[in-house]
Amino acid sequence: MFALKKIISSFLAPFPLFLIFILISFLLWHRGDERRAKSMFIVSIVWISLFSYAPFAALLLKPLEGMYPKFDSLTVNAHYIHVLGNGHVSNPKLPLSSEIGLVSLDRVVEGVHIYKRYPNMKLIFSGYGGNDIISNARKNAQVAITLGVSPDDIVVLERPKDTYEEALAAKKLVGSEPLVLVTSASHMVRASALFRKCGLNIIEAPTDFQVKKADTLWQFPSAEGLSRSEAAFHEYLGLAWSKLQKNID
């Protein structure tokens, strides 16, 4: 089921769909249906231009990133900070900071920042390794240690493959205790819903905001805009899948 979910989501994104539209237009042209081929080609260009246009992509992300404000202060007596996993590549030829992705780096830094603000806290890192011999949880923990976190204050959950499994693992560890949840702002809506559905008492601490200021309308489509749209598609599909699985209300 996990593999099937990943395969489907990899196709239902702006750029893969653009390639599919282009392929369809070429097939129609090859069959001699020039009118439909031209129409599909125009649709393809409009599609990729629109989703690569940063102001439009920001409209997709803002409902997600604007749901929870940044973490300011801890009003309850919490002892755990859970930093959700993302991507990494184990390569001894690279510095540790380059082995983890920028998303993971943002999450780890925010988790460490909160850890250093409050005493008697423990950091939880979760995430499996995929095809990597080292889990994402362990790789992120290594970064946290280099940033001054005591290894005794780190808990590593290496088996969870997705956010729902991370929530289940956290529930077994912390029960109903307050838990500071650190993940990307666009991902926090889904993560918060999943964790709360599993009975966790969480305090949201979003990071990795992609929409950081108002965009000027006079700009060309860009990779940054496409990246925003890809993130938005990923989250809206994830929310739909979680509701379909009845993991969230």
Number of C-alpha atoms within 10 A of each C-alpha: 6 8 8 9 11 10 11 11 16 15 14 15 18 23 20 14 16 21 14 14 20 19 16 17 24 18 14 18 17 11 10 11 13 15 12 14 22 15 11 20 21 14 16 22 13 13 16 19 18 18 24 24 22 26 21 19 23 22 14 20 24 17 13 18 25 16 12 16 12 13 16 8 10 12 7 10 12 19 17 24 25 26 28 28 30 22 20 25 19 18 12 8 8 10 10 17 16 14 20 22 14 15 17 26 21 18 26 26 18 20 27 20 13 20 20 13 10 14 10 11 17 22 26 25 28 32 26 22 23 13 8 12 10 15 26 29 27 21 25 31 23 16 20 21 15 12 13 10 19 12 14 9 14 21 19 18 21 19 17 21 15 16 21 20 16 25 25 18 18 23 19 10 14 14 15 14 16 17 24 24 24 32 28 22 27 29 25 23 22 21 27 23 19 25 24 14 17 19 14 22 20 20 18 20 25 27 24 20 18 18 19 10 7 8 12 8 10 8 10 11 17 14 13 14 21 23 18 25 26 21 18 25 19 18 20 18 15 18 21 13 15 18 14 11 10 11 15 20 11
